[in-house]
Amino acid sequence: MDRRQALNVLAGAGLATLTRGQSRDTRESNGMIYRKLGSTGDRVSAMGLGGAHLAKPSGEEAVHIVRSGLDRGITFLDN
């Protein structure tokens, strides 16, 4: 198997995984999509809120951004 074939196989496996995972997505009344997190069974929002950019605004505005995300159903935060 050459490099191109290996990449095609990996891409196909990735697409199959994504397609399979999408059937387990659930949409709540707030419009947010939630997915199962690994084998934990916990559900997290499909959309996350990154934290690196929160150092730029004032502290009050950063708190407002996070609370706004939480109010809209975001349960996955990263930094």
Secondary structure as the mmCIF struct_conf table of DSSP 4:
data_model
#
loop_
_struct_conf.conf_type_id
_struct_conf.id
_struct_conf.beg_label_comp_id
_struct_conf.beg_label_asym_id
_struct_conf.beg_label_seq_id
_struct_conf.end_label_comp_id
_struct_conf.end_label_asym_id
_struct_conf.end_label_seq_id
HELX_RH_AL_P HELX_RH_AL_P1 ARG A 3 GLN A 22
TURN_TY1_P TURN_TY1_P1 SER A 23 ARG A 24
STRN STRN1 THR A 26 ARG A 27
TURN_TY1_P TURN_TY1_P2 SER A 29 ASN A 30
BEND BEND1 GLY A 31 GLY A 31
STRN STRN2 ILE A 33 LYS A 36
TURN_TY1_P TURN_TY1_P3 GLY A 38 THR A 40
STRN STRN3 ARG A 43 SER A 45
BEND BEND2 ALA A 46 MET A 47
STRN STRN4 GLY A 48 GLY A 50
BEND BEND3 GLY A 51 GLY A 51
HELX_RH_3T_P HELX_RH_3T_P1 ALA A 52 ALA A 55
BEND BEND4 LYS A 56 PRO A 57
HELX_RH_AL_P HELX_RH_AL_P2 GLY A 59 ASP A 71
TURN_TY1_P TURN_TY1_P4 ARG A 72 GLY A 73
STRN STRN5 PHE A 76 ASP A 78
#
